[in-house]
Amino acid sequence: MSDIGDLQSLTSSITAVTSPFRRYLSELHEKYKVINDGAVADYIPELALAKPEWFGICVGTSEGQVFEVGDCDQLFTIQSISKAFVFGLALEDHGREYVNSKVSVEPTGEAFNSIVLDEVTNRPYNPMVNAGAIATADLIKGDNGTQRLKRMLEMFKRYTGREHDINVPVFLSEKATGYRNRAMAYLMLNFGMVSEKIDETLDLYFQQCSVLVNARDLAMLSATLANGGVNPVTQERALDERYVQDVISVMLTCGMYDGSGAWAYRVGMPAKSGVGGGITAIAPGKLGIGTFSPLLDAKGNSVRGIKVCEDLSRDFGLHLFNVATPEHNLQQWIDGDASLDDW
């Protein structure tokens, strides 16, 4: 890491120690780590190796402060969280009109792996279900699969500020068992929604789901979107500001599988979950949240992660449509102006 990076890391660490917000997150971690509801995903053998007790919470502000508690260094595969950010890259590559001609933005009410297309347009319903994510991955530019993968990994680096690896066993497992996704791809090929490079595109899709991240990375992904597409720590632009609203709008309506409506009602923050146990959530203009706990509910969302986001939204008034005075002033708690006894 450069000297500037070391200084930014040290500054964030000092802020995290002295801020009452850090204590608040520690209280949340203690409150919910005892929950053992849900189950670890096991449809891919590698995912089943996750330990149920893993639990991390990280928050990154739009000003570059980072607060973390628990297992925030534990790596896991990003899975469906990748869909939102690859959608953003496709928008940069082709523009809104062309991308929307291939992928719609409507919630489905169906499971994420349903083999269903819009009956009128033949498009997949949105970029957050598997069919839509495959169509989105197909749009990523590059002369070959290697170049397209390289561009995708470079994109993630701009968001998180660090390089990422692919979990090869997970990638190979997804590729070996991806019959349902192949069926979706060939169905879309029949309707002209994807190109004929099916195998190459499916490899890219399986690879994007197999990118290794941690809770801190998820916080930086969402903090970058909260900051208008600019990484608040490195100050590098990760997404053209014209397309930030596209990404976070679809995250709000479609990002939590077929639990997106309940999430929008109770939490009210654009978010995306993955069966690896991660959730990334955005308070536009304020902060990004990254949680990791591999215990999932019946819809494939992290049980502890949902609880954490519900509390943060309620206590600090982060719901997009909140008009009530929040219990705590977020900026005061982050800056250390609130009393540590103000619980």
WODAFEN-V377427 format. One record per pair of residues at least 12 apart in sequence whose ideal C-beta (glycine too) atoms are under 10 Angstrom apart, sorted by the first residue. I is the first residue (numbers start at 1). J is the second residue. Records with the same first field share a line. If there is no record, write none. Layout:
I: J ; J
This chain:
1: 161 ; 162
2: 234
4: 233 ; 234 ; 235
5: 161 ; 162 ; 233 ; 234
8: 64 ; 65 ; 66 ; 161 ; 232 ; 233 ; 234 ; 235
9: 66 ; 161 ; 233
11: 64 ; 65 ; 66 ; 233
12: 60 ; 61 ; 64 ; 65 ; 66 ; 67 ; 68 ; 233
13: 65 ; 66 ; 67 ; 68
14: 65
15: 61 ; 63 ; 64 ; 65 ; 66 ; 67 ; 334 ; 335 ; 336
16: 58 ; 59 ; 65 ; 66 ; 67 ; 68 ; 69 ; 334
17: 67
18: 335 ; 336
19: 65 ; 67 ; 332 ; 333 ; 334 ; 335 ; 336 ; 337 ; 338 ; 340
20: 328 ; 332 ; 333 ; 334 ; 335 ; 336 ; 337 ; 338 ; 339 ; 340 ; 341 ; 342 ; 343
21: 59 ; 61 ; 65 ; 67 ; 287 ; 316 ; 328 ; 330 ; 331 ; 332 ; 333 ; 334 ; 335 ; 336 ; 338
22: 59 ; 65 ; 67 ; 68 ; 69 ; 333 ; 334 ; 336
23: 67 ; 69 ; 333 ; 338 ; 340 ; 343
24: 59 ; 67 ; 69 ; 311 ; 312 ; 315 ; 316 ; 328 ; 333 ; 334 ; 338 ; 340 ; 342 ; 343
25: 57 ; 58 ; 59 ; 67 ; 68 ; 69 ; 70 ; 289 ; 308 ; 311 ; 312
26: 57 ; 67 ; 69 ; 70
27: 69 ; 311 ; 343
28: 57 ; 69 ; 70 ; 291 ; 304 ; 307 ; 308 ; 309 ; 311 ; 312 ; 315
29: 55 ; 56 ; 57 ; 68 ; 69 ; 70 ; 71 ; 291 ; 304 ; 308
30: 69 ; 70
31: 304 ; 307 ; 308 ; 311
32: 55 ; 57 ; 70 ; 291 ; 293 ; 303 ; 304 ; 305 ; 306 ; 307 ; 308 ; 311
33: 53 ; 54 ; 55 ; 57 ; 69 ; 70 ; 71 ; 293 ; 304
34: 55 ; 304
35: 52 ; 55 ; 293 ; 295 ; 303 ; 304 ; 307
36: 52 ; 53 ; 295 ; 303 ; 304
37: 295 ; 296 ; 297 ; 303 ; 304 ; 307
38: 52 ; 277 ; 293 ; 294 ; 295 ; 296 ; 297 ; 298 ; 300 ; 301 ; 302 ; 303 ; 304 ; 306
39: 52 ; 294 ; 295 ; 296 ; 297 ; 298 ; 303
40: 52 ; 54 ; 275 ; 276 ; 277 ; 293 ; 294 ; 295 ; 296
41: 77 ; 79 ; 274 ; 275 ; 276 ; 277 ; 294 ; 295 ; 296 ; 300
42: 275
43: 113 ; 173 ; 174 ; 177 ; 275
44: 77 ; 79 ; 169 ; 170 ; 171 ; 172 ; 173 ; 174 ; 176 ; 177 ; 209 ; 210 ; 275 ; 276
45: 169 ; 170 ; 173 ; 177
46: 77 ; 167 ; 168 ; 169 ; 170 ; 171 ; 172 ; 173 ; 174 ; 210 ; 276
47: 76 ; 77 ; 79 ; 167 ; 170 ; 173 ; 174 ; 275 ; 276 ; 277 ; 294 ; 296
48: 294
49: 169 ; 294
50: 74 ; 76 ; 77 ; 276 ; 277 ; 292 ; 293 ; 294 ; 295 ; 296
51: 71 ; 74 ; 294
52: 277 ; 293 ; 294 ; 295
53: 70 ; 71 ; 293 ; 294 ; 295
54: 70 ; 71 ; 74 ; 76 ; 215 ; 277 ; 292 ; 293 ; 294 ; 295 ; 304
55: 69 ; 70 ; 71 ; 72 ; 74 ; 215 ; 277 ; 291 ; 292 ; 293 ; 294 ; 295 ; 302 ; 304 ; 305 ; 308
56: 68 ; 69 ; 70 ; 71 ; 72 ; 73 ; 74 ; 76 ; 214 ; 215 ; 216 ; 218 ; 219 ; 277 ; 278 ; 290 ; 291 ; 292 ; 293 ; 304 ; 305 ; 308
57: 69 ; 70 ; 71 ; 72 ; 215 ; 219 ; 289 ; 290 ; 291 ; 292 ; 293 ; 304 ; 305 ; 308 ; 309 ; 312
58: 70 ; 72 ; 73 ; 214 ; 215 ; 216 ; 217 ; 218 ; 219 ; 220 ; 222 ; 223 ; 280 ; 288 ; 289 ; 290 ; 291 ; 292
59: 215 ; 216 ; 219 ; 222 ; 223 ; 281 ; 283 ; 286 ; 287 ; 288 ; 289 ; 290 ; 291 ; 308 ; 312 ; 334
60: 160 ; 216 ; 217 ; 218 ; 219 ; 220 ; 221 ; 222 ; 223 ; 224 ; 226 ; 227 ; 231 ; 232 ; 233 ; 287 ; 288 ; 289 ; 290
61: 219 ; 223 ; 226 ; 227 ; 232 ; 233 ; 283 ; 286 ; 287 ; 288 ; 330 ; 331 ; 334
62: 223 ; 224 ; 225 ; 226 ; 227 ; 228 ; 230 ; 232 ; 282 ; 283 ; 284 ; 285 ; 286 ; 287 ; 288
63: 223 ; 227 ; 232 ; 233 ; 286 ; 287 ; 331 ; 334 ; 335
64: 220 ; 223 ; 227 ; 231 ; 232 ; 233 ; 234 ; 235
65: 223 ; 232 ; 233 ; 287 ; 334 ; 335
66: 216 ; 219 ; 220 ; 223 ; 232 ; 233 ; 288 ; 290
67: 219 ; 287 ; 333 ; 334
68: 214 ; 215 ; 216 ; 219 ; 290
69: 215
70: 215 ; 291 ; 292 ; 293 ; 304
71: 214 ; 215 ; 292 ; 293
72: 214 ; 215 ; 216 ; 217 ; 218 ; 219 ; 290 ; 291 ; 292
73: 214 ; 215 ; 216
74: 213 ; 214 ; 215 ; 277 ; 292 ; 294
75: 164 ; 165 ; 167 ; 212 ; 213 ; 214 ; 215 ; 217 ; 276 ; 292
76: 167 ; 170 ; 212 ; 213 ; 214 ; 215 ; 217 ; 218 ; 274 ; 276 ; 277 ; 278 ; 292 ; 293 ; 294
77: 166 ; 167 ; 169 ; 170 ; 171 ; 174 ; 208 ; 209 ; 210 ; 211 ; 212 ; 213 ; 274 ; 275 ; 276 ; 277 ; 278
78: 156 ; 164 ; 167 ; 208 ; 209 ; 210 ; 211 ; 212 ; 213 ; 214 ; 217 ; 218 ; 221 ; 272 ; 274 ; 276 ; 278 ; 280
79: 170 ; 174 ; 208 ; 209 ; 210 ; 211 ; 213 ; 272 ; 273 ; 274 ; 275 ; 276 ; 277 ; 278 ; 300
80: 112 ; 113 ; 128 ; 129 ; 130 ; 133 ; 208 ; 209 ; 255 ; 256 ; 257 ; 272 ; 273 ; 274 ; 275 ; 276 ; 278 ; 300
81: 128 ; 208 ; 209 ; 211 ; 213 ; 217 ; 218 ; 221 ; 222 ; 251 ; 255 ; 271 ; 272 ; 273 ; 274 ; 275 ; 276 ; 278 ; 279 ; 280 ; 290
82: 133 ; 136 ; 137 ; 152 ; 155 ; 156 ; 205 ; 207 ; 208 ; 209 ; 210 ; 211 ; 213 ; 221 ; 272 ; 274
83: 112 ; 126 ; 127 ; 128 ; 129 ; 130 ; 132 ; 133 ; 134 ; 136 ; 137 ; 205 ; 208 ; 209 ; 247 ; 250 ; 251 ; 254 ; 255 ; 272 ; 274
84: 127 ; 128 ; 133 ; 136 ; 221 ; 222 ; 225 ; 246 ; 247 ; 248 ; 250 ; 251 ; 254 ; 255 ; 270 ; 271 ; 272 ; 280 ; 282
85: 152 ; 155 ; 156 ; 158 ; 159 ; 208 ; 211 ; 221 ; 224 ; 225 ; 238 ; 239 ; 247 ; 251 ; 272 ; 280
86: 127 ; 133 ; 136 ; 137 ; 139 ; 140 ; 152 ; 155 ; 156 ; 204 ; 205 ; 208 ; 209 ; 247
87: 99 ; 103 ; 105 ; 126 ; 127 ; 128 ; 132 ; 133 ; 135 ; 136 ; 137 ; 139 ; 243 ; 246 ; 247 ; 250 ; 251 ; 272
88: 127 ; 136 ; 155 ; 159 ; 225 ; 229 ; 238 ; 239 ; 240 ; 243 ; 244 ; 246 ; 247 ; 248 ; 250
89: 136 ; 137 ; 139 ; 140 ; 141 ; 148 ; 151 ; 152 ; 154 ; 155 ; 156 ; 208 ; 238 ; 239 ; 240 ; 243 ; 247
90: 102 ; 103 ; 127 ; 135 ; 136 ; 137 ; 138 ; 139 ; 140 ; 141 ; 243
91: 127 ; 136 ; 139 ; 239 ; 240 ; 242 ; 243 ; 244 ; 246 ; 247
92: 140 ; 141 ; 155 ; 239 ; 240 ; 242 ; 243
93: 139 ; 140 ; 141 ; 142 ; 151
94: 139 ; 140 ; 141
95: 242 ; 243
96: 242 ; 243 ; 246
98: 139
99: 127 ; 135 ; 136 ; 139 ; 243 ; 246
100: 121 ; 123 ; 246
101: 121 ; 123 ; 192 ; 193
102: 121 ; 123 ; 124 ; 127 ; 132 ; 135 ; 136 ; 138 ; 139 ; 188 ; 192 ; 193 ; 194
103: 123 ; 124 ; 125 ; 126 ; 127 ; 128 ; 129 ; 131 ; 132 ; 133 ; 134 ; 135 ; 136 ; 138 ; 139 ; 188 ; 193 ; 250
104: 117 ; 118 ; 120 ; 121 ; 122 ; 123 ; 124 ; 125 ; 126 ; 127 ; 132 ; 135 ; 250
105: 123 ; 125 ; 126 ; 127 ; 128 ; 132 ; 246 ; 249 ; 250 ; 253 ; 254
106: 118 ; 123 ; 124 ; 125 ; 126 ; 132 ; 250 ; 253 ; 254
107: 125 ; 126 ; 128 ; 129 ; 250 ; 252 ; 253 ; 254 ; 255 ; 258 ; 260 ; 261 ; 264
108: 124 ; 125 ; 126 ; 128 ; 129 ; 131 ; 132 ; 254 ; 257 ; 258 ; 260
109: 125 ; 258 ; 260 ; 261
110: 125 ; 129 ; 257 ; 258
111: 129 ; 130 ; 257 ; 258 ; 299 ; 300
112: 128 ; 129 ; 130 ; 131 ; 132 ; 133 ; 254 ; 256 ; 257 ; 258 ; 273 ; 275 ; 299 ; 300
113: 129 ; 130 ; 131 ; 180 ; 181 ; 184 ; 257 ; 300
114: 129 ; 130 ; 131 ; 180 ; 184 ; 258
115: 130 ; 131 ; 180 ; 181 ; 183 ; 184 ; 187
116: 129 ; 131 ; 184 ; 187
117: 131 ; 132 ; 135 ; 184 ; 187 ; 188 ; 190 ; 191 ; 193
118: 191 ; 193
121: 191 ; 193
122: 187 ; 188 ; 190 ; 191 ; 192 ; 193
123: 135 ; 188 ; 191 ; 193
124: 136 ; 184 ; 187 ; 188 ; 191 ; 193 ; 194
125: 254
126: 250 ; 253 ; 254 ; 255 ; 260
127: 139 ; 246 ; 247 ; 250 ; 251 ; 254 ; 255
128: 250 ; 251 ; 253 ; 254 ; 255 ; 256 ; 257 ; 260 ; 272 ; 273
129: 184 ; 254 ; 257 ; 258
130: 178 ; 180 ; 181 ; 184 ; 185 ; 205 ; 209
131: 180 ; 181 ; 183 ; 184 ; 185 ; 187 ; 188 ; 193 ; 194
132: 184 ; 188 ; 193 ; 250 ; 254
133: 181 ; 184 ; 205 ; 208 ; 209
134: 178 ; 181 ; 182 ; 184 ; 185 ; 188 ; 193 ; 194 ; 198 ; 201 ; 202 ; 204 ; 205 ; 206
135: 184 ; 185 ; 188 ; 193 ; 194 ; 195 ; 201 ; 205
136: 194 ; 201 ; 205 ; 208
137: 152 ; 185 ; 194 ; 200 ; 201 ; 202 ; 203 ; 204 ; 205 ; 206 ; 207 ; 208 ; 209
138: 185 ; 188 ; 189 ; 193 ; 194 ; 195 ; 196 ; 197 ; 198 ; 200 ; 201 ; 202 ; 204 ; 205
139: 194 ; 195 ; 201
140: 152 ; 155 ; 201 ; 204 ; 205 ; 208
142: 200 ; 204
144: 197 ; 200
145: 197 ; 199 ; 200 ; 201 ; 203 ; 204 ; 207
146: 200 ; 204
148: 197 ; 200 ; 201 ; 203 ; 204 ; 207 ; 208
149: 166 ; 200 ; 203 ; 204 ; 207 ; 208 ; 211
151: 204
152: 164 ; 204 ; 207 ; 208 ; 211
153: 165 ; 166 ; 207 ; 208 ; 211
154: 238
155: 208 ; 238 ; 239
156: 208 ; 211 ; 213 ; 217 ; 220 ; 221 ; 238
157: 231 ; 234 ; 236 ; 238
158: 224 ; 229 ; 230 ; 231 ; 234 ; 236 ; 237 ; 238 ; 239
159: 213 ; 217 ; 218 ; 220 ; 221 ; 222 ; 223 ; 224 ; 225 ; 229 ; 231 ; 234 ; 236 ; 238 ; 239 ; 280 ; 288
160: 213 ; 214 ; 216 ; 217 ; 218 ; 219 ; 220 ; 221 ; 223 ; 224 ; 231 ; 233 ; 234 ; 238 ; 290
161: 216 ; 217 ; 220 ; 224 ; 231 ; 232 ; 233 ; 234 ; 235 ; 236 ; 238
162: 213 ; 214 ; 216 ; 217 ; 220 ; 234
164: 211 ; 212 ; 213 ; 217
165: 210 ; 211 ; 212 ; 213
166: 206 ; 207 ; 208 ; 209 ; 210 ; 211 ; 212
167: 207 ; 209 ; 210 ; 211 ; 212 ; 276
168: 207 ; 210
169: 210
170: 206 ; 207 ; 209 ; 210 ; 211 ; 212 ; 276
171: 203 ; 206 ; 207 ; 208 ; 209 ; 210 ; 211
172: 206 ; 210
173: 206 ; 210
174: 202 ; 203 ; 205 ; 206 ; 207 ; 209 ; 210
175: 199 ; 202 ; 203 ; 205 ; 206 ; 207 ; 210
176: 206
177: 206
178: 202 ; 203 ; 205 ; 206 ; 209
181: 202 ; 205 ; 206 ; 209
182: 198 ; 199 ; 202
184: 202
185: 198 ; 199 ; 201 ; 202 ; 205
186: 198
189: 201
209: 274 ; 275 ; 276
210: 276
211: 276
212: 276
213: 274 ; 276 ; 278 ; 280 ; 290 ; 292
214: 278 ; 290 ; 292
215: 277 ; 278 ; 279 ; 280 ; 289 ; 290 ; 291 ; 292 ; 293 ; 305
216: 290 ; 292
217: 278 ; 280 ; 290 ; 292
218: 272 ; 274 ; 278 ; 279 ; 280 ; 281 ; 288 ; 289 ; 290 ; 291 ; 292 ; 305
219: 280 ; 281 ; 287 ; 288 ; 289 ; 290 ; 291
220: 232 ; 233 ; 234 ; 238 ; 280 ; 288 ; 290
221: 238 ; 272 ; 278 ; 280 ; 282 ; 288 ; 290
222: 248 ; 251 ; 269 ; 270 ; 271 ; 272 ; 279 ; 280 ; 281 ; 282 ; 283 ; 284 ; 287 ; 288 ; 289 ; 290
223: 280 ; 282 ; 283 ; 286 ; 287 ; 288 ; 289 ; 290
224: 236 ; 237 ; 238 ; 239 ; 244 ; 282 ; 288
225: 238 ; 239 ; 244 ; 245 ; 247 ; 248 ; 251 ; 270 ; 280 ; 282 ; 284 ; 288
226: 244 ; 248 ; 269 ; 270 ; 281 ; 282 ; 283 ; 284 ; 285 ; 286 ; 287 ; 288 ; 289
227: 244 ; 282 ; 284 ; 285 ; 286 ; 287 ; 288
228: 241 ; 244 ; 245 ; 284 ; 285
229: 241 ; 242 ; 243 ; 244 ; 245 ; 247
230: 244
232: 287 ; 288
244: 282 ; 284
245: 270 ; 284
247: 270 ; 272 ; 282
248: 269 ; 270 ; 271 ; 272 ; 282 ; 284 ; 320
249: 270
250: 270 ; 272
251: 263 ; 269 ; 270 ; 271 ; 272 ; 273 ; 280 ; 281 ; 282
252: 264 ; 267 ; 268 ; 269 ; 270 ; 271 ; 272 ; 281 ; 282 ; 320
253: 270
254: 270 ; 272
255: 269 ; 270 ; 271 ; 272 ; 273 ; 279 ; 280 ; 281 ; 282 ; 301
256: 270 ; 271 ; 272 ; 273 ; 279 ; 281 ; 299 ; 300 ; 301 ; 306 ; 309
257: 272 ; 273 ; 274 ; 275 ; 297 ; 298 ; 299 ; 300 ; 301
258: 298 ; 299 ; 300 ; 301
259: 273 ; 297 ; 298 ; 299 ; 300 ; 301 ; 306
260: 272 ; 273 ; 299 ; 301
262: 299 ; 301 ; 306
263: 279 ; 281 ; 299 ; 301 ; 306 ; 309 ; 310 ; 313
264: 319 ; 320 ; 321
265: 319 ; 321
266: 306 ; 309 ; 310 ; 313 ; 314 ; 319
267: 279 ; 281 ; 289 ; 306 ; 308 ; 309 ; 310 ; 311 ; 312 ; 313 ; 314 ; 318 ; 319 ; 320
268: 281 ; 283 ; 309 ; 310 ; 313 ; 314 ; 317 ; 318 ; 319 ; 320 ; 321 ; 322
269: 281 ; 282 ; 283 ; 284 ; 286 ; 287 ; 288 ; 289 ; 309 ; 312 ; 313 ; 318 ; 319 ; 320
270: 282 ; 283 ; 284 ; 320
271: 289 ; 291 ; 301 ; 305 ; 306 ; 309
273: 291 ; 296 ; 297 ; 299 ; 300 ; 301 ; 302 ; 305 ; 306
274: 292 ; 296 ; 300 ; 301 ; 302
275: 294 ; 296 ; 300 ; 301 ; 302
276: 292 ; 294 ; 296 ; 302
277: 291 ; 292 ; 293 ; 294 ; 295 ; 296 ; 301 ; 302 ; 303 ; 304 ; 305
278: 290 ; 291 ; 292 ; 293 ; 294 ; 301 ; 302 ; 305
279: 291 ; 292 ; 293 ; 301 ; 302 ; 304 ; 305 ; 306 ; 308 ; 309
280: 292 ; 305 ; 309
281: 305 ; 306 ; 308 ; 309 ; 312 ; 313 ; 318
282: 318 ; 320
283: 312 ; 313 ; 316 ; 317 ; 318 ; 319 ; 320 ; 330
284: 318 ; 320
286: 316 ; 318 ; 330 ; 331 ; 334
287: 312 ; 316 ; 318 ; 330 ; 334
289: 305 ; 308 ; 309 ; 312 ; 313 ; 318
290: 305
291: 304 ; 305 ; 306 ; 307 ; 308 ; 309 ; 312
292: 304 ; 305
293: 305 ; 306 ; 307 ; 308
312: 330
313: 326
314: 326 ; 327 ; 328
315: 327 ; 328 ; 330 ; 333
316: 328 ; 329 ; 330 ; 331 ; 333 ; 334
317: 329 ; 330
318: 330
327: 342 ; 343
328: 342 ; 343
329: 342
